[in-house]
Amino acid sequence: MTKEYRCTRNALYTHDCLGHDDITARQGYYIVADIEEEAWQKMATRFPEEVKDGFTVQQWESFDVKVVEVTRDEDGRILE
C-alpha cells in the first residue's frame, strides 16, 4: 500500500535563509512510496549530490483543507 512521506534535505542550504542552519525551517518534499526506503531513494535520485548528507523521511498523514475567502467591510466586520 502506498503512503505519503515528507522528506527534507539534510545538506546545509547555500543561500542566506531560515533553513540555512535549521532543518525544521526547510521546505518538505512530499513523496508517494510503498516504504520509507523507497521515498529516500526517490530523494537521492532528485538530489544525487546530497546523498552523503542524507534526507529526513517521515510518514505524512494528509488531511483535507477547505479554503474560504473572508471579506470585511470598512470597519473590519466580516461580511457573510
C-alpha positions as CSV (number, residue, x, y, z in Angstrom):
1,M,0.0,0.0,0.0
2,T,1.4,3.4,-1.0
3,K,1.9,6.1,1.6
4,E,3.0,9.7,1.5
5,Y,6.3,10.7,3.1
6,R,7.6,14.2,3.9
7,C,11.2,14.3,3.0
8,T,13.7,17.0,3.9
9,R,17.2,17.6,2.6
10,N,19.8,17.4,5.4
11,A,22.6,19.3,3.5
12,L,23.1,22.9,4.5
13,Y,21.3,25.4,2.3
14,T,23.8,27.6,0.5
15,H,21.8,30.8,0.5
16,D,21.0,33.0,3.5
17,C,17.6,31.9,4.8
18,L,16.0,30.4,7.9
19,G,16.6,26.9,6.7
20,H,20.4,27.5,6.3
21,D,21.2,26.0,9.7
22,D,17.8,24.9,10.9
23,I,16.4,21.9,9.1
24,T,13.0,22.3,10.8
25,A,12.5,25.6,8.8
26,R,13.1,23.8,5.5
27,Q,10.6,23.1,2.7
28,G,9.4,19.5,2.6
29,Y,9.1,17.3,-0.4
30,Y,6.0,15.1,-0.4
31,I,6.9,11.7,-1.9
32,V,4.5,8.8,-2.6
33,A,6.1,5.4,-2.0
34,D,5.4,2.0,-0.6
35,I,8.1,2.2,2.1
36,E,10.4,4.8,3.7
37,E,13.5,3.5,1.9
38,E,11.8,4.0,-1.4
39,A,11.0,7.6,-0.5
40,W,14.7,8.1,0.5
41,Q,15.8,6.6,-2.9
42,K,13.5,9.0,-4.8
43,M,15.1,11.9,-3.0
44,A,18.5,10.5,-3.8
45,T,17.5,10.4,-7.5
46,R,16.3,14.0,-7.3
47,F,19.4,15.3,-5.3
48,P,22.3,12.9,-6.1
49,E,24.9,15.5,-4.9
50,E,23.3,15.4,-1.4
51,V,23.3,11.6,-0.8
52,K,26.3,11.9,1.6
53,D,24.3,14.3,3.9
54,G,21.2,12.2,3.6
55,F,17.5,13.0,3.9
56,T,15.0,13.0,6.7
57,V,12.0,10.9,5.8
58,Q,8.8,10.9,7.9
59,Q,5.4,9.3,7.1
60,W,2.9,12.0,6.4
61,E,-0.8,12.0,7.2
62,S,-2.6,14.2,4.7
63,F,-5.7,16.0,5.5
64,D,-8.5,17.9,3.7
65,V,-8.2,21.6,3.6
66,K,-11.0,24.0,2.9
67,V,-10.0,27.4,1.6
68,V,-12.6,30.2,2.1
69,E,-12.4,33.9,1.2
70,V,-13.2,36.3,4.0
71,T,-14.3,39.8,3.1
72,R,-14.6,42.6,5.6
73,D,-16.4,46.0,5.5
74,E,-14.6,49.3,6.0
75,D,-15.0,48.8,9.8
76,G,-13.3,45.4,9.7
77,R,-16.5,43.3,10.3
78,I,-16.7,40.0,8.4
79,L,-19.3,40.0,5.6
80,E,-21.3,36.8,5.3
